[in-house]
Amino acid sequence: MNVKMVTGNEAAALGALRAGCRFYAGYPITPSSEIMENMSRDLPKVCGKFIQMEDEIASIAAIIGASLTGEKSMTATSGPGFSLMQENLGFAAMGEIPCVVVNVQRGGPSTGLPTRVAQADVMQARWGTHGDHEIIALCPSSIQETYELIIDAFNFSEIYRTPVVFLMDEALAHIREKLVIPENVTIIERPKPKDGPKDYKPFDINVGDIPPLANFGSGYKYHITGLVHDETGFPTDDPQITTDLLKRITTKISKNSSKIVKTKTFMTDDAEILLISYGSSVRAAKESVLQLRNDNIKVGLLQLLTIWPFPSSVIHEISKKMKRIYLVEMNLGQLYAETRIVIDSNIPLIKVNRIDGELITPCEISSKVKEG
Amino acid sequence: MNQEKKKLTITIPEEEIMQAGHLACQGCGAAIAMRYALKALGKDIILDFPACCWSVIDGPFPYSATQVPLFHTAFETAAAVASGITNGIQAIGNDHTTVMAWAGDGGTFDIGIQALSGAAERNDNLIYTVYDNEAYMNTGIQRSSATPHGAWTTTTPVKHFKKGEKKDIDSILVAHGIPYLATTSIAYAEDMVKKYKRAKEIRGTKFMHVFAPCPTGWKSDPAMTVKLAKLAVETGVFPLYEVVNGKYKLSIKPKELKPVEEYLKLQGRFKHLQKDDIDYIQKKVIEKWEILLKKVEMFGE
């Protein structure tokens, strides 16, 4: 058994390398910098390429460029840098270019609390860039999950030809715990086009909702743009093509949400009260479940590993048998509205939040549940 | 002996505007830089920092080390915010307050260069200082485009130490046609104060490049900070000069440049270098020094 004692940032770098990431472009920012430092050390060992860029705009632009050549590519940042990346995140969604963007969340807005924990970029991950689009965002709560889930992030990004946001947080980034390196993991490689360079169209829906992407530099000549484009990739403002394109790039994710959504449950079988949480807050929520169970309160936990697309069906299903539901987040309740609309209106949904840069504690959650 | 000659002339203002209690590391060159810059510029000033060591050094309330108004802005916007402030105070009829952007090398050479170039092109009335410690020290010693060839950083680990020259930011700024540019060093306090006073009297964009050693990032003895800054000048690694309306003028001209190894060997960030690497650095330093002398000769006063 291959066991390591690593931090979340180290686990993210290790997982990315295992997933086949061979290109990293980034810019220093607390609390994500160790991901970059690890990649600068380890990528050359696997013939990968590491570049430190001049800012976050350049970082995401570079991974988009590298991804077009066929390299699995990634960058990592935190809130302020993620803000700068938003335009290009939309570009990657529009150009349908696979890439993984890690956001190690810290307190915000603006410079906020650079060395403190928060989960404040959940909505920014969904709607930070402009225009109608879908996004995949994953959120681990432990070192083990970080390693395993970032592999899923790369896989989803290749399967759905889309940018994937990997939402970590400061606490997870810097704690050190056991990581068991799994012997077998599923790694998805980018589908290659069947057509030769002459007949290839990068957005040809006749070959499927998610047409294969040819590698730049491999003889294929095609056009990629952030403008609305037709099947050849060249710009158009044709109303029908525009409608079809936007519907396709959104439904390719929404209609596959059951394959993308990952959740875990903890002691929910007989639960009457449910905690819903994600990321580092899950750790406190789990402990809170145990505390409350000691007091004979039947509580369970639903952990969201996928935040976007939102696990609406899973939450709806599990909520049916609950008397009350608590949404535990380290923000002011960013997922409240999203959760509220998927559970029956007669079931109370109560926010449990912490926004002071400290980790939410099990006692805080337990006492809120005991309040009723 | 003539009594008059013995009298000490004070060339650096005595008043301390930067106070004790700051949060800089021991031997921080950037802290010394601020102390002298404020002495020269006085209290009638508005400071503007992007993310950089100084956004931490100034300290949390009530430990603020600078007794002047301070705008801590986003990383890429030091010059742009200074442009806004300087035009704003002009609009309200204030023609006496100095506006100074104060940024590290990352916030200047890399992420901030677009805003800086914009301010310089418009020739907005501001002083822009880069305190150059040759890497992103605040986030944990990652390389910047001010990191010199050969240096270790956490993103240029020893096996892959930085290969490539430091960006010549000064030539880039000179090319903008700004009225005043000066390179200064914390080891030459009088020269530095004189240059800041001169900058204050000139209208337009003034660019001050302050060489500020960082013991934490350079893996050097905190007691050696001033010595290192001095050696950088004496070896030609960081020559001191001014460019006034395009005219180059050397401030300090060593009779003979010291070997660059004397400067390198005091720093852990260079300890992996082999003789070939040091020879290469020496060659480059001399090349650049000679180019500078040519510029002084061609474009001098």
Interface residues (C-beta under 8 A of the other chain):
Chain A: Y27 P28 I29 T30 S33 E34 M36 E37 S40 R41 P44 F50 Q52 E54 D55 E56 P80 L84 S110 T111
Chain B: A51 S55 H72 A74 F75 E76 G106 D110 I111 I113 Y136 T139 G140 Q142 R143 S145 T154 T155 T156 P157 K159 H160
